[in-house]
Amino acid sequence: MAPQIKTELPGPQSKRFVELSRRYEPHSMSDQVPLVWERAEDVWITDVDGNVFLDFSSGVLVTNVGHCHPRYVEAIREQAGKLFNCYDFVNPNRVLLAEKLVQLTPPHLNKAFLLTTGCEATESCVKMARRFHEGYEILTFGGAFHGRLYGAMAFGGNVGVKRGFGPLMPGVLMAPFPYCYRCPLGQKLETCDLACIDYLDYVVKTQSTGALCAVITEPYQGGAGSIIPPPGWFERLDEWRRERGMLLIVDEVQSSFGRTGKWFAIEHWGLEPDLIALGKGLGSGVPCSAVVGRAEIMDVLKPGEMSSTNGGNPLSCAAGLAALEIIDREGLVENARVVGEAMLAGFREIEQRSPILGDVRGMGLAIGLEIVEDKASKTPAPELTKAVIWECYQRGLCLIAPIGFYGNVIRVAPPLTIERNWAEWGVGIIGEALEAVARQAGK
Ligand code: PLP
């Protein structure tokens, strides 16, 4: 396949569905370009008007194995003729998927608990940690995103998600995340000696009542703008929290199953978290999430204390098993690493000449492009960011709406099956769009 735009965009059918959406759905979801998906295959999306786009979104970093992979579809079809739901009764797919997750994650993690959504997984991690540990305080980071329900809002670090929803769960301490392009402590990476880790002591001194329990973090902050901690940060954090007897929870809902060029992002730093939250790519399209952890933590829960109506259902687990098999068999982790590196190199070249591409960062196929008014002031440029995404849409490339603390980051995350030539085509389109938008803005 190849990108093919046959109508003016949005086309007539797309316009109709967007209007219906405005009428019948709340406008609480993120504001995407009016691309109304009808079907998708591998990295190709066809909209309701028959236009074909290259997918740089993977939904929202979900469809790691590509859209509607034949083996994945077959596994779901086969299971759909057998059994959909049997609640907490043991079913073979759930147990086999739990076994597989334990095998894939570091050896000290020896149990897995299947759930439905990423938020359910992160909140479950916190519940388990609190039950296991005598403390209850959770240390988290500015910019963190762990989901949108009440617990996850509380230990999330972006007010945009929680503003106006009333008092949230107490017992959360908030520390600055190493957003080195805009260091919250006003430091420079070359000279800071990771001052943000030393600052954690100040956070504890000023916010803790003496009941520290766990620290929760994403490996790189996704929603805050694909922010990757600098070398050494994770190692120092891990040492710091061990000295204080705190558990480490890593939210790998977005960063796992090959997305960063490793099965799990924790492998980049050799981390040994006590609990990991998984989601998105695990089901690769069918809702499926999990907590993988140390047995002694997970076993503190007694029967009936934690379960979920659809968690671990045989259909989702069949999809999960098929997705993991495809990732393994087709070498998608390695593909993400190799193609991701090529894409980053391409973006870094564009960064040299573009006056509005302020920063390029990424791991594997999770890449963020930060758009600014100019490189000297680094003033965030959310309107220019939207314009670049719109220009890409007009050229047959699908990108998700801007992310980031300031709404000025373009997220590039194609399915892990993407071939290098198409990845580079997409990089070129983003380059063209950046040029067009900078020109229109008189830059
Ligand atoms: N954690 C992270 C790091 C995420 O990126 C997300 C979703 O974007 C979540 C948790 C929440 O997942 P869900 O939307 O499936 O509840």
Residues whose N, C-alpha, C, O or C-beta is under 5 A from the ligand:
A	BS01	PLP	T117 G118 C119 E120 F145 H146 G147 E218 G222 D251 V253 Q254 G279
